[in-house]
Amino acid sequence: VKALAKCLGDNEKLRLQMLTFCEICCRWLRTEDMWPLTCSHLCCEICLGRHLTVEAEKMLNNAKRHAIPCLFPDCATPISATTAAGFCKQ
């Protein structure tokens, strides 16, 4: 375990192949648990699922559809319906 930790600590490229940092929840997670958005942001599946749930609840409460904003506040690119549907099918 120590040898693996040292190898990962010394090799950022290898570390990023195995782990990716979610900037929303501030956790290192398996790269395969990350979801790429149209705007090139990456977030983990847990954060994206929570975000889509909150946005769906807003739409239901307001009885009005709206563009789903990116999880990153400064990003103007909405999450596409295709991305949201693909995530929900998984």
C-alpha positions in Angstrom: 0.0 0.0 0.0 2.8 2.4 0.8 4.5 1.7 -2.5 1.2 2.5 -4.4 0.7 5.6 -2.3 4.2 6.8 -3.2 3.8 6.0 -6.8 0.5 7.9 -7.0 2.0 10.8 -5.0 4.9 11.1 -7.4 3.0 10.6 -10.7 0.2 13.1 -11.2 -0.8 11.6 -14.7 -1.2 8.2 -13.2 -3.1 9.6 -10.2 -5.6 11.4 -12.6 -6.1 8.2 -14.5 -7.4 6.6 -11.3 -8.8 9.5 -9.2 -10.4 12.8 -10.1 -11.2 15.7 -7.9 -14.9 16.8 -7.8 -14.8 20.6 -7.3 -18.4 20.6 -6.0 -18.1 18.2 -3.1 -14.3 18.5 -2.8 -13.6 14.8 -2.8 -11.2 12.6 -4.8 -13.2 9.9 -6.4 -12.6 7.2 -9.0 -12.4 8.8 -12.4 -15.1 6.4 -13.6 -17.5 8.0 -11.1 -17.2 11.4 -12.8 -19.6 12.8 -15.3 -18.4 15.1 -18.1 -20.7 18.0 -18.9 -21.1 19.7 -22.3 -19.2 22.7 -21.0 -16.2 20.5 -20.2 -16.7 20.7 -16.4 -16.5 17.4 -14.5 -18.5 16.6 -11.4 -19.2 13.3 -9.6 -22.3 11.3 -10.2 -23.6 12.0 -6.7 -23.3 15.8 -7.1 -24.9 15.7 -10.6 -27.7 13.5 -9.3 -28.5 15.8 -6.5 -28.4 18.8 -8.8 -30.7 17.3 -11.3 -33.1 16.3 -8.5 -33.2 19.9 -7.2 -33.8 21.3 -10.6 -36.6 18.8 -11.4 -38.2 19.8 -8.1 -38.0 23.5 -9.0 -39.7 22.7 -12.3 -42.5 20.7 -10.6 -43.1 23.4 -8.0 -43.2 26.2 -10.5 -45.1 24.1 -13.2 -42.6 25.5 -15.7 -39.6 24.1 -17.4 -36.3 25.9 -17.5 -32.8 25.3 -18.7 -30.8 23.3 -16.2 -27.8 25.4 -15.2 -24.3 24.0 -14.9 -23.3 23.1 -11.3 -20.5 25.7 -11.6 -22.1 29.1 -10.9 -19.9 31.1 -13.3 -20.7 28.8 -16.2 -23.3 30.0 -18.7 -23.6 26.7 -20.5 -26.7 24.8 -19.4 -26.8 21.0 -18.9 -28.4 19.6 -22.1 -31.6 17.5 -21.9 -29.6 14.8 -23.6 -27.0 14.8 -20.9 -29.6 14.8 -18.1 -31.6 12.0 -19.8 -28.4 9.9 -20.3 -27.5 10.3 -16.7 -31.0 9.4 -15.5 -31.0 6.2 -17.7 -27.8 5.0 -16.0 
